[in-house]
């Protein structure tokens, strides 16, 4: 009889690092991409708890990415999308460099 090798290893998911978007609005459209690779199946499809290009409201939102291989092994990985007001820029005060008489 032949040897049957069972795939018990879930795919590895690659997610973006924390995405930080600055906007004066209360929400922002945020694009992102994640990928998953399996030892047996190669690249496999991923699904998202919140789809790329969705509108995110101000604050931190966790996005969960899920991937399955053909053997039914499942893996998930999270990353954070942060929407915030733009950082305050330091105020530049003009100086008077004219010569005094």
mmCIF file as gemmi writes it, N, C-alpha and C atoms, coordinates in Angstrom:
data_model
loop_
_atom_site.group_PDB
_atom_site.id
_atom_site.type_symbol
_atom_site.label_atom_id
_atom_site.label_alt_id
_atom_site.label_comp_id
_atom_site.label_asym_id
_atom_site.label_entity_id
_atom_site.label_seq_id
_atom_site.pdbx_PDB_ins_code
_atom_site.Cartn_x
_atom_site.Cartn_y
_atom_site.Cartn_z
_atom_site.occupancy
_atom_site.B_iso_or_equiv
_atom_site.pdbx_formal_charge
_atom_site.auth_seq_id
_atom_site.auth_asym_id
_atom_site.pdbx_PDB_model_num
ATOM 1 N N . UNK Axp A 1 ? 0.841 -1.178 0 1 0 ? 1 A 1
ATOM 2 C CA . UNK Axp A 1 ? 0 0 0 1 0 ? 1 A 1
ATOM 3 C C . UNK Axp A 1 ? 0.879 1.231 0 1 0 ? 1 A 1
ATOM 4 N N . UNK Axp A 2 ? 0.35 2.309 -0.585 1 0 ? 2 A 1
ATOM 5 C CA . UNK Axp A 2 ? 1.099 3.555 -0.666 1 0 ? 2 A 1
ATOM 6 C C . UNK Axp A 2 ? 1.045 4.335 0.638 1 0 ? 2 A 1
ATOM 7 N N . UNK Axp A 3 ? 1.921 5.257 0.755 1 0 ? 3 A 1
ATOM 8 C CA . UNK Axp A 3 ? 1.975 6.124 1.929 1 0 ? 3 A 1
ATOM 9 C C . UNK Axp A 3 ? 1.098 7.335 1.663 1 0 ? 3 A 1
ATOM 10 N N . UNK Axp A 4 ? 0.236 7.64 2.62 1 0 ? 4 A 1
ATOM 11 C CA . UNK Axp A 4 ? -0.622 8.812 2.512 1 0 ? 4 A 1
ATOM 12 C C . UNK Axp A 4 ? -0.074 9.888 3.442 1 0 ? 4 A 1
ATOM 13 N N . UNK Axp A 5 ? 0.216 11.045 2.884 1 0 ? 5 A 1
ATOM 14 C CA . UNK Axp A 5 ? 0.701 12.169 3.685 1 0 ? 5 A 1
ATOM 15 C C . UNK Axp A 5 ? -0.461 13.137 3.856 1 0 ? 5 A 1
ATOM 16 N N . UNK Axp A 6 ? -0.772 13.419 5.119 1 0 ? 6 A 1
ATOM 17 C CA . UNK Axp A 6 ? -1.883 14.322 5.399 1 0 ? 6 A 1
ATOM 18 C C . UNK Axp A 6 ? -1.342 15.726 5.646 1 0 ? 6 A 1
ATOM 19 N N . UNK Axp A 7 ? -1.944 16.69 4.968 1 0 ? 7 A 1
ATOM 20 C CA . UNK Axp A 7 ? -1.565 18.099 5.143 1 0 ? 7 A 1
ATOM 21 C C . UNK Axp A 7 ? -2.232 18.619 6.411 1 0 ? 7 A 1
ATOM 22 N N . UNK Axp A 8 ? -1.428 18.924 7.415 1 0 ? 8 A 1
ATOM 23 C CA . UNK Axp A 8 ? -1.975 19.439 8.678 1 0 ? 8 A 1
ATOM 24 C C . UNK Axp A 8 ? -1.466 20.845 8.988 1 0 ? 8 A 1
ATOM 25 N N . UNK Axp A 9 ? -0.759 21.431 8.039 1 0 ? 9 A 1
ATOM 26 C CA . UNK Axp A 9 ? -0.185 22.757 8.251 1 0 ? 9 A 1
ATOM 27 C C . UNK Axp A 9 ? -1.039 23.813 7.56 1 0 ? 9 A 1
ATOM 28 N N . UNK Axp A 10 ? -1.446 24.812 8.328 1 0 ? 10 A 1
ATOM 29 C CA . UNK Axp A 10 ? -2.264 25.905 7.786 1 0 ? 10 A 1
ATOM 30 C C . UNK Axp A 10 ? -1.397 26.849 6.958 1 0 ? 10 A 1
ATOM 31 N N . UNK Axp A 11 ? -2.021 27.596 6.059 1 0 ? 11 A 1
ATOM 32 C CA . UNK Axp A 11 ? -1.276 28.577 5.265 1 0 ? 11 A 1
ATOM 33 C C . UNK Axp A 11 ? -0.683 29.668 6.162 1 0 ? 11 A 1
ATOM 34 N N . UNK Axp A 12 ? 0.344 30.343 5.667 1 0 ? 12 A 1
ATOM 35 C CA . UNK Axp A 12 ? 0.936 31.487 6.36 1 0 ? 12 A 1
ATOM 36 C C . UNK Axp A 12 ? 0.359 32.742 5.72 1 0 ? 12 A 1
ATOM 37 N N . UNK Axp A 13 ? -0.138 33.642 6.573 1 0 ? 13 A 1
ATOM 38 C CA . UNK Axp A 13 ? -0.749 34.88 6.085 1 0 ? 13 A 1
ATOM 39 C C . UNK Axp A 13 ? 0.213 36.044 6.261 1 0 ? 13 A 1
ATOM 40 N N . UNK Axp A 14 ? 0.29 36.861 5.235 1 0 ? 14 A 1
ATOM 41 C CA . UNK Axp A 14 ? 1.097 38.083 5.271 1 0 ? 14 A 1
ATOM 42 C C . UNK Axp A 14 ? 0.148 39.273 5.246 1 0 ? 14 A 1
ATOM 43 N N . UNK Axp A 15 ? 0.137 40.048 6.338 1 0 ? 15 A 1
ATOM 44 C CA . UNK Axp A 15 ? -0.758 41.208 6.435 1 0 ? 15 A 1
ATOM 45 C C . UNK Axp A 15 ? 0.079 42.487 6.485 1 0 ? 15 A 1
ATOM 46 N N . UNK Axp A 16 ? -0.542 43.62 6.153 1 0 ? 16 A 1
ATOM 47 C CA . UNK Axp A 16 ? 0.196 44.88 6.268 1 0 ? 16 A 1
ATOM 48 C C . UNK Axp A 16 ? 0.466 45.208 7.738 1 0 ? 16 A 1
ATOM 49 N N . UNK Axp A 17 ? 1.463 46.045 7.959 1 0 ? 17 A 1
ATOM 50 C CA . UNK Axp A 17 ? 1.665 46.551 9.314 1 0 ? 17 A 1
ATOM 51 C C . UNK Axp A 17 ? 0.497 47.492 9.613 1 0 ? 17 A 1
ATOM 52 N N . UNK Axp A 18 ? 0.434 48.004 10.813 1 0 ? 18 A 1
ATOM 53 C CA . UNK Axp A 18 ? -0.651 48.923 11.167 1 0 ? 18 A 1
ATOM 54 C C . UNK Axp A 18 ? -0.736 50.036 10.135 1 0 ? 18 A 1
ATOM 55 N N . UNK Axp A 19 ? -1.934 50.243 9.613 1 0 ? 19 A 1
ATOM 56 C CA . UNK Axp A 19 ? -2.162 51.311 8.639 1 0 ? 19 A 1
ATOM 57 C C . UNK Axp A 19 ? -2.657 52.532 9.391 1 0 ? 19 A 1
ATOM 58 N N . UNK Axp A 20 ? -1.968 53.665 9.249 1 0 ? 20 A 1
ATOM 59 C CA . UNK Axp A 20 ? -2.376 54.907 9.889 1 0 ? 20 A 1
ATOM 60 C C . UNK Axp A 20 ? -2.745 55.894 8.796 1 0 ? 20 A 1
ATOM 61 N N . UNK Axp A 21 ? -3.983 56.389 8.861 1 0 ? 21 A 1
ATOM 62 C CA . UNK Axp A 21 ? -4.475 57.34 7.877 1 0 ? 21 A 1
ATOM 63 C C . UNK Axp A 21 ? -4.898 58.598 8.626 1 0 ? 21 A 1
ATOM 64 N N . UNK Axp A 22 ? -4.39 59.745 8.18 1 0 ? 22 A 1
ATOM 65 C CA . UNK Axp A 22 ? -4.759 61.016 8.787 1 0 ? 22 A 1
ATOM 66 C C . UNK Axp A 22 ? -5.752 61.724 7.872 1 0 ? 22 A 1
ATOM 67 N N . UNK Axp A 23 ? -6.837 62.213 8.475 1 0 ? 23 A 1
ATOM 68 C CA . UNK Axp A 23 ? -7.863 62.925 7.706 1 0 ? 23 A 1
ATOM 69 C C . UNK Axp A 23 ? -8.593 63.896 8.617 1 0 ? 23 A 1
ATOM 70 N N . UNK Axp A 24 ? -9.091 64.971 8.03 1 0 ? 24 A 1
ATOM 71 C CA . UNK Axp A 24 ? -9.924 65.909 8.786 1 0 ? 24 A 1
ATOM 72 C C . UNK Axp A 24 ? -11.368 65.419 8.856 1 0 ? 24 A 1
ATOM 73 N N . UNK Axp A 25 ? -11.695 64.414 8.043 1 0 ? 25 A 1
ATOM 74 C CA . UNK Axp A 25 ? -13.045 63.852 8.05 1 0 ? 25 A 1
ATOM 75 C C . UNK Axp A 25 ? -13.18 62.83 9.18 1 0 ? 25 A 1
ATOM 76 N N . UNK Axp A 26 ? -14.399 62.384 9.431 1 0 ? 26 A 1
ATOM 77 C CA . UNK Axp A 26 ? -14.637 61.39 10.483 1 0 ? 26 A 1
ATOM 78 C C . UNK Axp A 26 ? -14.394 59.96 9.999 1 0 ? 26 A 1
ATOM 79 N N . UNK Axp A 27 ? -14.16 59.801 8.68 1 0 ? 27 A 1
ATOM 80 C CA . UNK Axp A 27 ? -13.895 58.475 8.15 1 0 ? 27 A 1
ATOM 81 C C . UNK Axp A 27 ? -12.968 58.593 6.953 1 0 ? 27 A 1
ATOM 82 N N . UNK Axp A 28 ? -12.348 57.465 6.606 1 0 ? 28 A 1
ATOM 83 C CA . UNK Axp A 28 ? -11.43 57.451 5.462 1 0 ? 28 A 1
ATOM 84 C C . UNK Axp A 28 ? -11.527 56.106 4.756 1 0 ? 28 A 1
ATOM 85 N N . UNK Axp A 29 ? -11.381 56.133 3.431 1 0 ? 29 A 1
ATOM 86 C CA . UNK Axp A 29 ? -11.311 54.908 2.643 1 0 ? 29 A 1
ATOM 87 C C . UNK Axp A 29 ? -9.87 54.414 2.707 1 0 ? 29 A 1
ATOM 88 N N . UNK Axp A 30 ? -9.696 53.149 3.103 1 0 ? 30 A 1
ATOM 89 C CA . UNK Axp A 30 ? -8.348 52.63 3.318 1 0 ? 30 A 1
ATOM 90 C C . UNK Axp A 30 ? -8.12 51.377 2.459 1 0 ? 30 A 1
ATOM 91 N N . UNK Axp A 31 ? -7.219 51.476 1.489 1 0 ? 31 A 1
ATOM 92 C CA . UNK Axp A 31 ? -6.875 50.291 0.698 1 0 ? 31 A 1
ATOM 93 C C . UNK Axp A 31 ? -5.798 49.471 1.42 1 0 ? 31 A 1
ATOM 94 N N . UNK Axp A 32 ? -5.804 48.184 1.239 1 0 ? 32 A 1
ATOM 95 C CA . UNK Axp A 32 ? -4.76 47.308 1.78 1 0 ? 32 A 1
ATOM 96 C C . UNK Axp A 32 ? -4.836 45.97 1.068 1 0 ? 32 A 1
ATOM 97 N N . UNK Axp A 33 ? -3.78 45.18 1.207 1 0 ? 33 A 1
ATOM 98 C CA . UNK Axp A 33 ? -3.727 43.852 0.598 1 0 ? 33 A 1
ATOM 99 C C . UNK Axp A 33 ? -3.056 42.885 1.562 1 0 ? 33 A 1
ATOM 100 N N . UNK Axp A 34 ? -3.598 41.691 1.653 1 0 ? 34 A 1
ATOM 101 C CA . UNK Axp A 34 ? -2.969 40.603 2.401 1 0 ? 34 A 1
ATOM 102 C C . UNK Axp A 34 ? -2.849 39.409 1.461 1 0 ? 34 A 1
ATOM 103 N N . UNK Axp A 35 ? -1.899 38.53 1.75 1 0 ? 35 A 1
ATOM 104 C CA . UNK Axp A 35 ? -1.705 37.339 0.932 1 0 ? 35 A 1
ATOM 105 C C . UNK Axp A 35 ? -1.485 36.147 1.853 1 0 ? 35 A 1
ATOM 106 N N . UNK Axp A 36 ? -1.728 34.941 1.322 1 0 ? 36 A 1
ATOM 107 C CA . UNK Axp A 36 ? -1.494 33.724 2.101 1 0 ? 36 A 1
ATOM 108 C C . UNK Axp A 36 ? -0.845 32.681 1.204 1 0 ? 36 A 1
ATOM 109 N N . UNK Axp A 37 ? 0.125 31.973 1.771 1 0 ? 37 A 1
ATOM 110 C CA . UNK Axp A 37 ? 0.825 30.933 1.027 1 0 ? 37 A 1
ATOM 111 C C . UNK Axp A 37 ? 0.813 29.649 1.846 1 0 ? 37 A 1
ATOM 112 N N . UNK Axp A 38 ? 0.548 28.542 1.156 1 0 ? 38 A 1
ATOM 113 C CA . UNK Axp A 38 ? 0.476 27.229 1.786 1 0 ? 38 A 1
ATOM 114 C C . UNK Axp A 38 ? 1.61 26.351 1.267 1 0 ? 38 A 1
ATOM 115 N N . UNK Axp A 39 ? 2.148 25.504 2.132 1 0 ? 39 A 1
ATOM 116 C CA . UNK Axp A 39 ? 3.253 24.618 1.738 1 0 ? 39 A 1
ATOM 117 C C . UNK Axp A 39 ? 2.864 23.671 0.603 1 0 ? 39 A 1
ATOM 118 N N . UNK Axp A 40 ? 1.611 23.246 0.564 1 0 ? 40 A 1
ATOM 119 C CA . UNK Axp A 40 ? 1.149 22.29 -0.447 1 0 ? 40 A 1
ATOM 120 C C . UNK Axp A 40 ? 0.477 22.992 -1.625 1 0 ? 40 A 1
ATOM 121 N N . UNK Axp A 41 ? -0.423 23.926 -1.323 1 0 ? 41 A 1
ATOM 122 C CA . UNK Axp A 41 ? -1.242 24.558 -2.363 1 0 ? 41 A 1
ATOM 123 C C . UNK Axp A 41 ? -0.626 25.806 -2.991 1 0 ? 41 A 1
ATOM 124 N N . UNK Axp A 42 ? 0.443 26.317 -2.434 1 0 ? 42 A 1
ATOM 125 C CA . UNK Axp A 42 ? 1.002 27.578 -2.936 1 0 ? 42 A 1
ATOM 126 C C . UNK Axp A 42 ? 0.159 28.745 -2.441 1 0 ? 42 A 1
ATOM 127 N N . UNK Axp A 43 ? -0.007 29.752 -3.295 1 0 ? 43 A 1
ATOM 128 C CA . UNK Axp A 43 ? -0.795 30.936 -2.905 1 0 ? 43 A 1
ATOM 129 C C . UNK Axp A 43 ? -2.276 30.559 -2.847 1 0 ? 43 A 1
ATOM 130 N N . UNK Axp A 44 ? -2.943 30.944 -1.754 1 0 ? 44 A 1
ATOM 131 C CA . UNK Axp A 44 ? -4.367 30.658 -1.582 1 0 ? 44 A 1
ATOM 132 C C . UNK Axp A 44 ? -5.112 31.965 -1.334 1 0 ? 44 A 1
ATOM 133 N N . UNK Axp A 45 ? -6.41 31.931 -1.578 1 0 ? 45 A 1
ATOM 134 C CA . UNK Axp A 45 ? -7.245 33.114 -1.395 1 0 ? 45 A 1
ATOM 135 C C . UNK Axp A 45 ? -7.37 33.468 0.078 1 0 ? 45 A 1
ATOM 136 N N . UNK Axp A 46 ? -7.582 34.753 0.327 1 0 ? 46 A 1
ATOM 137 C CA . UNK Axp A 46 ? -7.837 35.232 1.684 1 0 ? 46 A 1
ATOM 138 C C . UNK Axp A 46 ? -9.197 35.917 1.716 1 0 ? 46 A 1
ATOM 139 N N . UNK Axp A 47 ? -9.784 35.974 2.9 1 0 ? 47 A 1
ATOM 140 C CA . UNK Axp A 47 ? -11.001 36.755 3.1 1 0 ? 47 A 1
ATOM 141 C C . UNK Axp A 47 ? -10.734 37.717 4.247 1 0 ? 47 A 1
ATOM 142 N N . UNK Axp A 48 ? -11.494 38.803 4.267 1 0 ? 48 A 1
ATOM 143 C CA . UNK Axp A 48 ? -11.283 39.871 5.227 1 0 ? 48 A 1
ATOM 144 C C . UNK Axp A 48 ? -12.548 40.096 6.051 1 0 ? 48 A 1
ATOM 145 N N . UNK Axp A 49 ? -12.367 40.431 7.331 1 0 ? 49 A 1
ATOM 146 C CA . UNK Axp A 49 ? -13.526 40.805 8.152 1 0 ? 49 A 1
ATOM 147 C C . UNK Axp A 49 ? -14.094 42.141 7.693 1 0 ? 49 A 1
ATOM 148 N N . UNK Axp A 50 ? -13.238 43 7.153 1 0 ? 50 A 1
ATOM 149 C CA . UNK Axp A 50 ? -13.63 44.274 6.542 1 0 ? 50 A 1
ATOM 150 C C . UNK Axp A 50 ? -12.865 44.359 5.229 1 0 ? 50 A 1
ATOM 151 N N . UNK Axp A 51 ? -13.573 44.524 4.132 1 0 ? 51 A 1
ATOM 152 C CA . UNK Axp A 51 ? -12.96 44.478 2.805 1 0 ? 51 A 1
ATOM 153 C C . UNK Axp A 51 ? -12.006 45.655 2.561 1 0 ? 51 A 1
ATOM 154 N N . UNK Axp A 52 ? -10.925 45.43 1.799 1 0 ? 52 A 1
ATOM 155 C CA . UNK Axp A 52 ? -10.036 46.524 1.411 1 0 ? 52 A 1
ATOM 156 C C . UNK Axp A 52 ? -10.821 47.602 0.672 1 0 ? 52 A 1
ATOM 157 N N . UNK Axp A 53 ? -10.463 48.854 0.923 1 0 ? 53 A 1
ATOM 158 C CA . UNK Axp A 53 ? -11.144 49.968 0.281 1 0 ? 53 A 1
ATOM 159 C C . UNK Axp A 53 ? -12.411 50.387 0.995 1 0 ? 53 A 1
ATOM 160 N N . UNK Axp A 54 ? -12.705 49.755 2.138 1 0 ? 54 A 1
ATOM 161 C CA . UNK Axp A 54 ? -13.879 50.146 2.926 1 0 ? 54 A 1
ATOM 162 C C . UNK Axp A 54 ? -13.607 51.466 3.633 1 0 ? 54 A 1
ATOM 163 N N . UNK Axp A 55 ? -14.693 52.09 4.097 1 0 ? 55 A 1
ATOM 164 C CA . UNK Axp A 55 ? -14.558 53.308 4.892 1 0 ? 55 A 1
ATOM 165 C C . UNK Axp A 55 ? -14.388 52.917 6.354 1 0 ? 55 A 1
ATOM 166 N N . UNK Axp A 56 ? -13.375 53.485 6.984 1 0 ? 56 A 1
ATOM 167 C CA . UNK Axp A 56 ? -13.096 53.257 8.396 1 0 ? 56 A 1
ATOM 168 C C . UNK Axp A 56 ? -13.346 54.545 9.151 1 0 ? 56 A 1
ATOM 169 N N . UNK Axp A 57 ? -14.032 54.449 10.286 1 0 ? 57 A 1
ATOM 170 C CA . UNK Axp A 57 ? -14.281 55.627 11.103 1 0 ? 57 A 1
ATOM 171 C C . UNK Axp A 57 ? -13.059 55.931 11.954 1 0 ? 57 A 1
ATOM 172 N N . UNK Axp A 58 ? -13.014 57.151 12.476 1 0 ? 58 A 1
ATOM 173 C CA . UNK Axp A 58 ? -11.879 57.576 13.281 1 0 ? 58 A 1
ATOM 174 C C . UNK Axp A 58 ? -11.69 56.637 14.467 1 0 ? 58 A 1
ATOM 175 N N . UNK Axp A 59 ? -10.434 56.309 14.758 1 0 ? 59 A 1
ATOM 176 C CA . UNK Axp A 59 ? -10.106 55.403 15.847 1 0 ? 59 A 1
ATOM 177 C C . UNK Axp A 59 ? -9.373 54.19 15.308 1 0 ? 59 A 1
ATOM 178 N N . UNK Axp A 60 ? -9.243 53.167 16.141 1 0 ? 60 A 1
ATOM 179 C CA . UNK Axp A 60 ? -8.552 51.924 15.762 1 0 ? 60 A 1
ATOM 180 C C . UNK Axp A 60 ? -9.568 50.853 15.413 1 0 ? 60 A 1
ATOM 181 N N . UNK Axp A 61 ? -9.349 50.165 14.311 1 0 ? 61 A 1
ATOM 182 C CA . UNK Axp A 61 ? -10.208 49.058 13.887 1 0 ? 61 A 1
ATOM 183 C C . UNK Axp A 61 ? -9.329 47.855 13.574 1 0 ? 61 A 1
ATOM 184 N N . UNK Axp A 62 ? -9.692 46.706 14.119 1 0 ? 62 A 1
ATOM 185 C CA . UNK Axp A 62 ? -8.969 45.474 13.827 1 0 ? 62 A 1
ATOM 186 C C . UNK Axp A 62 ? -9.568 44.805 12.606 1 0 ? 62 A 1
ATOM 187 N N . UNK Axp A 63 ? -8.718 44.441 11.654 1 0 ? 63 A 1
ATOM 188 C CA . UNK Axp A 63 ? -9.12 43.691 10.47 1 0 ? 63 A 1
ATOM 189 C C . UNK Axp A 63 ? -8.556 42.28 10.63 1 0 ? 63 A 1
ATOM 190 N N . UNK Axp A 64 ? -9.421 41.282 10.473 1 0 ? 64 A 1
ATOM 191 C CA . UNK Axp A 64 ? -8.989 39.886 10.554 1 0 ? 64 A 1
ATOM 192 C C . UNK Axp A 64 ? -8.953 39.296 9.156 1 0 ? 64 A 1
ATOM 193 N N . UNK Axp A 65 ? -7.831 38.685 8.821 1 0 ? 65 A 1
ATOM 194 C CA . UNK Axp A 65 ? -7.649 38.033 7.525 1 0 ? 65 A 1
ATOM 195 C C . UNK Axp A 65 ? -7.669 36.524 7.77 1 0 ? 65 A 1
ATOM 196 N N . UNK Axp A 66 ? -8.417 35.793 6.939 1 0 ? 66 A 1
ATOM 197 C CA . UNK Axp A 66 ? -8.555 34.342 7.085 1 0 ? 66 A 1
ATOM 198 C C . UNK Axp A 66 ? -8.174 33.66 5.778 1 0 ? 66 A 1
ATOM 199 N N . UNK Axp A 67 ? -7.492 32.512 5.909 1 0 ? 67 A 1
ATOM 200 C CA . UNK Axp A 67 ? -7.14 31.715 4.73 1 0 ? 67 A 1
ATOM 201 C C . UNK Axp A 67 ? -7.321 30.24 5.052 1 0 ? 67 A 1
ATOM 202 N N . UNK Axp A 68 ? -7.789 29.485 4.062 1 0 ? 68 A 1
ATOM 203 C CA . UNK Axp A 68 ? -7.921 28.026 4.142 1 0 ? 68 A 1
ATOM 204 C C . UNK Axp A 68 ? -7.104 27.406 3.024 1 0 ? 68 A 1
ATOM 205 N N . UNK Axp A 69 ? -6.55 26.215 3.281 1 0 ? 69 A 1
ATOM 206 C CA . UNK Axp A 69 ? -5.945 25.461 2.185 1 0 ? 69 A 1
ATOM 207 C C . UNK Axp A 69 ? -6.924 24.375 1.743 1 0 ? 69 A 1
ATOM 208 N N . UNK Axp A 70 ? -6.548 23.601 0.734 1 0 ? 70 A 1
ATOM 209 C CA . UNK Axp A 70 ? -7.461 22.601 0.184 1 0 ? 70 A 1
ATOM 210 C C . UNK Axp A 70 ? -7.735 21.459 1.166 1 0 ? 70 A 1
ATOM 211 N N . UNK Axp A 71 ? -6.89 21.301 2.187 1 0 ? 71 A 1
ATOM 212 C CA . UNK Axp A 71 ? -7.115 20.266 3.206 1 0 ? 71 A 1
ATOM 213 C C . UNK Axp A 71 ? -8.017 20.764 4.33 1 0 ? 71 A 1
ATOM 214 N N . UNK Axp A 72 ? -8.443 22.04 4.24 1 0 ? 72 A 1
ATOM 215 C CA . UNK Axp A 72 ? -9.33 22.597 5.257 1 0 ? 72 A 1
ATOM 216 C C . UNK Axp A 72 ? -8.605 23.219 6.434 1 0 ? 72 A 1
ATOM 217 N N . UNK Axp A 73 ? -7.279 23.308 6.382 1 0 ? 73 A 1
ATOM 218 C CA . UNK Axp A 73 ? -6.533 23.97 7.448 1 0 ? 73 A 1
ATOM 219 C C . UNK Axp A 73 ? -6.771 25.473 7.371 1 0 ? 73 A 1
ATOM 220 N N . UNK Axp A 74 ? -7.051 26.071 8.517 1 0 ? 74 A 1
ATOM 221 C CA . UNK Axp A 74 ? -7.428 27.482 8.577 1 0 ? 74 A 1
ATOM 222 C C . UNK Axp A 74 ? -6.418 28.249 9.417 1 0 ? 74 A 1
ATOM 223 N N . UNK Axp A 75 ? -6.152 29.467 8.983 1 0 ? 75 A 1
ATOM 224 C CA . UNK Axp A 75 ? -5.341 30.377 9.788 1 0 ? 75 A 1
ATOM 225 C C . UNK Axp A 75 ? -5.928 31.776 9.699 1 0 ? 75 A 1
ATOM 226 N N . UNK Axp A 76 ? -5.728 32.545 10.755 1 0 ? 76 A 1
ATOM 227 C CA . UNK Axp A 76 ? -6.183 33.939 10.774 1 0 ? 76 A 1
ATOM 228 C C . UNK Axp A 76 ? -5.045 34.809 11.297 1 0 ? 76 A 1
ATOM 229 N N . UNK Axp A 77 ? -5.064 36.054 10.869 1 0 ? 77 A 1
ATOM 230 C CA . UNK Axp A 77 ? -4.09 37.023 11.365 1 0 ? 77 A 1
ATOM 231 C C . UNK Axp A 77 ? -4.756 38.389 11.345 1 0 ? 77 A 1
ATOM 232 N N . UNK Axp A 78 ? -4.463 39.188 12.368 1 0 ? 78 A 1
ATOM 233 C CA . UNK Axp A 78 ? -5.065 40.517 12.5 1 0 ? 78 A 1
ATOM 234 C C . UNK Axp A 78 ? -4.047 41.615 12.221 1 0 ? 78 A 1
ATOM 235 N N . UNK Axp A 79 ? -4.567 42.757 11.782 1 0 ? 79 A 1
ATOM 236 C CA . UNK Axp A 79 ? -3.786 43.987 11.757 1 0 ? 79 A 1
ATOM 237 C C . UNK Axp A 79 ? -4.732 45.131 12.071 1 0 ? 79 A 1
ATOM 238 N N . UNK Axp A 80 ? -4.183 46.296 12.359 1 0 ? 80 A 1
ATOM 239 C CA . UNK Axp A 80 ? -4.982 47.433 12.802 1 0 ? 80 A 1
ATOM 240 C C . UNK Axp A 80 ? -4.968 48.544 11.762 1 0 ? 80 A 1
ATOM 241 N N . UNK Axp A 81 ? -6.138 49.151 11.569 1 0 ? 81 A 1
ATOM 242 C CA . UNK Axp A 81 ? -6.262 50.364 10.765 1 0 ? 81 A 1
ATOM 243 C C . UNK Axp A 81 ? -6.593 51.49 11.745 1 0 ? 81 A 1
ATOM 244 N N . UNK Axp A 82 ? -5.784 52.54 11.726 1 0 ? 82 A 1
ATOM 245 C CA . UNK Axp A 82 ? -5.993 53.689 12.603 1 0 ? 82 A 1
ATOM 246 C C . UNK Axp A 82 ? -6.318 54.902 11.752 1 0 ? 82 A 1
ATOM 247 N N . UNK Axp A 83 ? -7.456 55.53 12.026 1 0 ? 83 A 1
ATOM 248 C CA . UNK Axp A 83 ? -7.852 56.768 11.353 1 0 ? 83 A 1
ATOM 249 C C . UNK Axp A 83 ? -7.829 57.856 12.41 1 0 ? 83 A 1
ATOM 250 N N . UNK Axp A 84 ? -7.08 58.929 12.13 1 0 ? 84 A 1
ATOM 251 C CA . UNK Axp A 84 ? -6.966 59.999 13.126 1 0 ? 84 A 1
ATOM 252 C C . UNK Axp A 84 ? -6.877 61.347 12.444 1 0 ? 84 A 1
ATOM 253 N N . UNK Axp A 85 ? -7.047 62.398 13.263 1 0 ? 85 A 1
ATOM 254 C CA . UNK Axp A 85 ? -6.881 63.755 12.761 1 0 ? 85 A 1
ATOM 255 C C . UNK Axp A 85 ? -5.418 63.951 12.395 1 0 ? 85 A 1
ATOM 256 N N . UNK Axp A 86 ? -5.158 64.839 11.452 1 0 ? 86 A 1
ATOM 257 C CA . UNK Axp A 86 ? -3.755 65.095 11.1 1 0 ? 86 A 1
ATOM 258 C C . UNK Axp A 86 ? -2.968 65.58 12.316 1 0 ? 86 A 1
ATOM 259 N N . UNK Axp A 87 ? -1.718 65.192 12.368 1 0 ? 87 A 1
ATOM 260 C CA . UNK Axp A 87 ? -0.853 65.645 13.455 1 0 ? 87 A 1
ATOM 261 C C . UNK Axp A 87 ? -0.658 67.144 13.337 1 0 ? 87 A 1
ATOM 262 N N . UNK Axp A 88 ? -0.619 67.797 14.484 1 0 ? 88 A 1
ATOM 263 C CA . UNK Axp A 88 ? -0.407 69.244 14.479 1 0 ? 88 A 1
ATOM 264 C C . UNK Axp A 88 ? 1.012 69.527 14.009 1 0 ? 88 A 1
ATOM 265 N N . UNK Axp A 89 ? 1.122 70.463 13.096 1 0 ? 89 A 1
ATOM 266 C CA . UNK Axp A 89 ? 2.441 70.839 12.618 1 0 ? 89 A 1
ATOM 267 C C . UNK Axp A 89 ? 2.959 71.96 13.518 1 0 ? 89 A 1
ATOM 268 N N . UNK Axp A 90 ? 4.24 71.962 13.81 1 0 ? 90 A 1
ATOM 269 C CA . UNK Axp A 90 ? 4.753 73.03 14.666 1 0 ? 90 A 1
ATOM 270 C C . UNK Axp A 90 ? 4.552 74.384 14.005 1 0 ? 90 A 1
ATOM 271 N N . UNK Axp A 91 ? 4.181 75.346 14.805 1 0 ? 91 A 1
ATOM 272 C CA . UNK Axp A 91 ? 3.942 76.685 14.279 1 0 ? 91 A 1
ATOM 273 C C . UNK Axp A 91 ? 5.281 77.359 14.04 1 0 ? 91 A 1
ATOM 274 N N . UNK Axp A 92 ? 5.43 77.939 12.869 1 0 ? 92 A 1
ATOM 275 C CA . UNK Axp A 92 ? 6.676 78.623 12.534 1 0 ? 92 A 1
ATOM 276 C C . UNK Axp A 92 ? 6.427 80.114 12.66 1 0 ? 92 A 1
ATOM 277 N N . UNK Axp A 93 ? 7.225 80.739 13.499 1 0 ? 93 A 1
ATOM 278 C CA . UNK Axp A 93 ? 7.09 82.174 13.706 1 0 ? 93 A 1
ATOM 279 C C . UNK Axp A 93 ? 8.191 82.868 12.916 1 0 ? 93 A 1
ATOM 280 N N . UNK Axp A 94 ? 7.8 83.803 12.042 1 0 ? 94 A 1
ATOM 281 C CA . UNK Axp A 94 ? 8.834 84.51 11.283 1 0 ? 94 A 1
ATOM 282 C C . UNK Axp A 94 ? 9.693 85.352 12.228 1 0 ? 94 A 1
ATOM 283 N N . UNK Axp A 95 ? 10.953 85.445 11.91 1 0 ? 95 A 1
ATOM 284 C CA . UNK Axp A 95 ? 11.834 86.275 12.712 1 0 ? 95 A 1
ATOM 285 C C . UNK Axp A 95 ? 12.238 87.488 11.886 1 0 ? 95 A 1
ATOM 286 N N . UNK Axp A 96 ? 12.55 88.534 12.568 1 0 ? 96 A 1
ATOM 287 C CA . UNK Axp A 96 ? 12.959 89.755 11.891 1 0 ? 96 A 1
ATOM 288 C C . UNK Axp A 96 ? 14.475 89.765 11.888 1 0 ? 96 A 1
ATOM 289 N N . UNK Axp A 97 ? 15.031 89.463 10.72 1 0 ? 97 A 1
ATOM 290 C CA . UNK Axp A 97 ? 16.48 89.433 10.593 1 0 ? 97 A 1
ATOM 291 C C . UNK Axp A 97 ? 17.058 90.7 9.995 1 0 ? 97 A 1
ATOM 292 N N . UNK Axp A 98 ? 16.249 91.745 9.919 1 0 ? 98 A 1
ATOM 293 C CA . UNK Axp A 98 ? 16.752 92.987 9.306 1 0 ? 98 A 1
ATOM 294 C C . UNK Axp A 98 ? 17.73 93.669 10.259 1 0 ? 98 A 1
ATOM 295 N N . UNK Axp A 99 ? 18.681 94.361 9.676 1 0 ? 99 A 1
ATOM 296 C CA . UNK Axp A 99 ? 19.672 95.052 10.493 1 0 ? 99 A 1
ATOM 297 C C . UNK Axp A 99 ? 19.04 96.256 11.165 1 0 ? 99 A 1
ATOM 298 N N . UNK Axp A 100 ? 19.451 96.498 12.373 1 0 ? 100 A 1
ATOM 299 C CA . UNK Axp A 100 ? 18.947 97.676 13.079 1 0 ? 100 A 1
ATOM 300 C C . UNK Axp A 100 ? 19.849 98.864 12.777 1 0 ? 100 A 1
ATOM 301 N N . UNK Axp A 101 ? 19.225 100.045 12.674 1 0 ? 101 A 1
ATOM 302 C CA . UNK Axp A 101 ? 20.043 101.226 12.378 1 0 ? 101 A 1
ATOM 303 C C . UNK Axp A 101 ? 20.284 102.018 13.61 1 0 ? 101 A 1
